[in-house]
């Protein structure tokens, strides 16, 4: 067939065949054990398949034949179909073709298929109108590369953010598989922006020319989008649905962005302001870009997470106030134009956002010997995870509000636990202070008041300060407690006498006793060497250990 006749704009020579494309149920002409299913058109439309079976015991279908007709006129005889599994069909190399392609089919259209089947026991069945052969052209959208990807007239740019969609609509002839252009038909093209369903005004139309080519008007592409071309038809010549999909790339313009932040460390509740400029070109050719969206992101665990988008002013400047959340691993910020038609390296900066910290299970005690001991646990406020190696400090204030002073420092262990101890005061307030780090922000525990009653043994005397070895010496002193700003006798308390040999640092217990109603203590010892003698009271739950001055005894 000459090429000029292969356009389907005016297919006047193609007659309409009355048979419908839907399959009409039919029964076998001869009742018997052999059955025949529905004949179905294959993809190339010049072939078909059908199922056949036999219910005769031990029998098998051995041959299947068919004839194709238009009304009562037989246009093709198929003496033997080829078996593939449980299906019989016309092989591709024997596909039915139009007369001008060397076949027997007179024209495009729909034809009835009669099928006959025989088993190996001689049973035969013929089913008239077992199916309909759809012998029409199958439409396809095929670009110049030979695939069904939609083409575009150009790459959209920063200055021209539009493009045309183009492709070729062809018909695949049944049997031969020849491609012929389809002229004068309307193709729909739909634009789908990322993240949203197509709107009614996103569908456009174009009409094919003599080569089957169509090209839309210029279509805006304000954001990343994909385009789908579709042609659907069901007539006597062309029947089917054709689609082509395309996602255009762009040709971005190069831009630069510079930015700085007003701080590099942000405590919980604080903000950070990022300011900068977006421009194109460099040096004397640099030009500010106005009305450009800039995406400001926070970097968490090495990944940028969008925080907000701002727009440059007429001078290309932008400013954004960020509220970095604690507890999510923020370690920096970035700023980059959010315009897909601009290519720029993001401006970045580091940012320390410590998590909020909390001091849990803090306990404090003041021992009788004056030692303050504090224990507790340092943790992240949001998830209670422990934090090791963090500095903590024991602090003291006389009134619990001002004048806090450091008594001891330490670090939390692997589980966040800590223990601090120091010499304390008779009365006052104690707290633990986490000094703050890049991981955890500053925090303090609730102040705790600790106090005890001070005691002393005054006027310690020896009955003799120069004695012979083994002589008995009587030691006296008065135990007092400091109550209502006055030293008062502390009666009925257990006291002990200790000796420290000259040149030694060790105190040795000698004797014990109980104070009188006037707080007086009387204890005896036998010096065997030169040294100091001291009467000592060891405090209770309310009192400190006593202080006092030792007396020296010289042994001759």
C-alpha positions, 0 to 999 in steps of 0.5 A, a space after each residue: 500500500 502506498 505510503 500516502 494512503 497510510 494516513 487515517 485522517 480521511 479513511 474513506 476506502 475503509 468500510 464499516 463492518 456491522 459486527 459489534 466488538 463485543 463477544 456474542 455467546 454461541 453454542 456448539 453446532 453439534 452436541 458432543 463431548 468436545 467444548 470450545 471457549 471464547 475466541 479472543 483477539 490477541 495484542 497484535 489484532 491479527 491473531 486470536 486465541 481460544 480454549 478447547 477441551 473434551 469430556 470423553 474419557 481418556 480423550 484429548 483434543 488433537 486439532 482446532 481450526 477456524 474461519 473468519 467471516 464478515 457476515 456470511 462471507 468467509 475472508 480467512 480460513 485457518 486450517 490448524 491453530 497451534 497449541 500452547 498449554 491449554 490454549 490454541 491460537 494463530 501464531 504471530 508468523 501466520 497473522 491475518 493481514 490486509 489485502 494490500 499487505 499480502 493477506 486476505 482481510 479486505 478491510 479494517 473492522 470487526 469479524 466473527 470467528 467460527 471455531 471447530 475442534 476434534 479429539 483423538 476419538 473422533 468427536 468434533 464440535 463447531 462453534 459459530 461466532 465463538 468470538 469477535 476479531 478486533 481487526 482495527 488499528 491500535 493507537 500508540 504514542 511513539 516519539 522519534 526515539 521509538 518509545 512512548 516517552 513524551 517529548 518536550 520542545 525545550 528545557 525550561 529556564 529561570 527566565 522562561 519557565 514554560 515548555 511545549 509537549 510534543 509526540 507522534 500519534 500512530 496506528 499499529 496495523 493489525 497483523 503486519 504491525 506497520 505504523 501509520 500516522 494518524 492525522 487530525 485527531 485530538 490528543 489531551 496532555 495533562 500537567 501534574 505538579 508534584 504533591 498535588 492532583 491535577 486540576 481541571 485547568 491542567 489539561 490541554 489539547 493539541 491536534 495531530 498533523 499529517 505525520 501524526 505529530 502534535 505540539 501543545 501551546 507553551 505550558 507553564 511549569 512553576 514547579 516540578 511536574 510530570 506530563 501525560 499525553 492520552 488518546 482514546 478512541 473506539 471507531 471502525 478504524 482505530 480502537 484503543 487507548 494510547 498514553 505517553 509519560 514525560 518528566 522534563 528536566 530543567 536548565 537552572 541558572 547559577 546563583 550564590 547565597 551568603 548567610 550568617 547567624 547572630 549566635 552559634 549556641 542556643 539555649 532552650 527557649 532562645 532563638 537564632 536569626 539567620 540573615 543573608 543575600 541571594 545573587 547571581 554572577 560575581 564581582 562587578 557582574 553580581 546582581 541581587 535576586 529579588 522575590 526569591 524563596 529561601 529555605 532555611 533548614 536546621 541540620 539534625 543528625 547530619 540531615 537538613 530539615 526544613 524549618 521555614 521559607 522566607 523571600 528576598 527583598 528588592 536588594 536580594 536580602 533575607 532574614 529568618 528567626 529560628 526556634 531550634 528545638 532542644 532534644 532533637 540533635 540540632 547541630 547546624 543550619 543551612 540556607 538555600 534558594 527554594 527555586 528549582 530554576 536556581 542552582 546554588 550551594 547552600 550557606 551553612 553554619 554550626 549551631 549548638 543546641 544543648 538539651 534541657 537537663 534535669 537533676 533527679 533524686 538529689 539527696 543531701 546529708 550533713 554528718 556529725 563530723 561536718 561533712 556534707 554528702 550529696 548524691 543524684 543523677 543527671 539526665 536529659 529532660 525529654 527522654 531521661 537518658 543518662 549523660 556521662 562525663 558532665 561537670 556538676 558542682 556542690 554549692 552553698 548559700 547562707 540564705 538559699 538565694 544569693 552568694 552561692 559558693 562552690 564547695 566541690 566539683 565532680 563528673 557524672 558517671 556512665 549512668 548519669 550518677 554522681 556523688 559530691 562531698 565537702 566540709 559544710 557549715 553549721 547552717 545553710 543551703 546546699 544545691 547541685 549545679 550542672 555547669 552546662 555543656 554542648 550536650 546539656 544546658 545549665 540546671 540546678 537542683 532545689 536548694 536543701 537546708 542542712 544544719 546541726 547544733 555546734 558543740 565543744 568541750 571547753 576548759 580541758 585541764 589535767 590534774 598534772 602536766 608533768 608526771 612520772 610514767 604510769 601515774 594517774 592523771 585526772 582530765 576535766 572539761 565541760 561539754 557545751 552546745 550552742 543554743 539560741 546564740 549562747 553556749 550552754 552545758 550539755 548534760 548526760 552525754 557520752 564522752 571519750 578520752 583520747 591520747 596522741 603520742 608525741 610525734 604521732 598523728 594517731 589518736 588512741 582511745 583511753 576511757 569514756 564517761 558521761 557529763 554531769 548536770 553542768 556538762 562537766 566530764 571527768 576522765 582518768 588516764 595513765 600517761 606512759 609517754 609525752 603527748 596530747 590528751 583530748 576529751 571528745 564528744 561524737 555528735 548525734 542526729 542533731 549535734 556536731 562532733 565537739 571541738 576543743 583544745 588538747 592538753 599536753 602532759 610531759 612524762 618524766 
